[in-house]
C-alpha cells in the first residue's frame, strides 16, 4: 500500500483538483512505448509507400548530374549554389515523410492524454535543490524503484525484440550469402524486403508491448495519485476555505431558492402565518397528492413577500402561530407535511375549500 512521508496510507482515489494540478505540471498517465510503436509501424508503412517515388527521384537527379557533369563549372560561388540546390531538392523529398511521422507521433500523444498545455511544468516543476546539488537528484533517478522497473522493462524489451530480429535474419541467412553473385538492383530489392519484414514484425510485437505498458502506466498513475484521508480533508478545507466565497455561494443559492419558491405561489391553496415572522404556503391536490405539500416558506422579509403574493393571488391567509412554527422547522420546501400535523392542516384546508366553494356559489348567483 502506498504511503506518504508521514507514513499514512494512501487509500483514497485522487480528487479532480489534484488530477487537474498534476496535469498542469505535465504529470499524466502516458506510455512512451505507445508513441514509439506508432512511429515505428506507421512510419515504416509511410516510408514504404512513398519510398519508391523518392528513390526514383534521386535516381533521376543522379542521372542528370552524370549526363551533364562536363557542363559544371566549379567555383566558390557555384559550389555553394550546387550544394544549396541539392539540399533543397532532398528536403522536398524527405520533409513530407518527416512531417507525416511527426503527425503520427502527435496523434499517438494526444490520443493518450488529450490536448493540454502543461503551464506549470517548467515553473513549479523546477527543483532548486537539484540545481544546486545535482548528485542528489541523480541518485534518486538512478536508484529509485521507478528507475529499477524501467530498467527491467527496457531489458525485457531488448531481449524480446532482439530475438525477433535474430529469427528474421537467420531466415534469410542462406539467401544473403548468395547476394554477392546477384546484380545490384536485386541486392537492393532483397535488403528492402528483409527490412520491411523485420520492421513490421518488430512493430507488431512492439504494439503488444506498448498496450501492456499503457495499462501498466494507467494503473501506476492511479496508484501514485492516491491521497491519504488527511490530504482529502485538507483539500476539502482549502476548496471550501474562504468564508467570503462560502457566504457568497450561500447567498446565491438562497436567492435562487427564493425565486423558485415565489414563482410557485400562484399554485398555493393557503398560507399559514405566525402572523408576522413566519409564513408557509401549502398546496394540496387530493387526486394527485397523498398529503399537502409546502411550496414556499420564510421568515421576516421573505414571510412578508409570501403574504404580499398571497394577497395578490387572492390566496387565503390563516393565522396559526404554533402550526406555522412547526411547519417551518419540520418540513422543507417541496416536501409533504409529516403525519403528526395532518389533522391541524386538514382542518385549515377544509375551512379554505369551504370558503372557495361559497365564493364560487356566490359568483354563480350574482351572475
ABEGO torsion letter per residue (X at the ends): XBBBAAGBBBABBBBAAAAAAAAAAGBBBBBAAAAAAAAAAAAAAAAAAAAAAAAAAAAAAAAAAAAAAAABBBBAAAAAAAAAAAAAAAAAAAAAAAAAAAAAAAAAAAAAAEBBBBAAAAAAABBAAAAABAAAAAAAAAABAAAAAAAAAAAAAAAAAAAAAAAAAAAAAAAAAAAAABBAAAAAAAAAAAAAAAAAAAAAAAAAAAAAAAAAAAAAAAAAABBBAAAAAAAAAAAAABAAAAAAAAAAAAAAAAAAAAAAAAABABBBBOAAABBBBBBBBAAABABBBBABBBBEAAAAAAAAAAAAAGBBBBBBAAAAAAAAAABBBGBBBBAAAAAAAAAAAAAAAAAAAAAAAAAAAAX
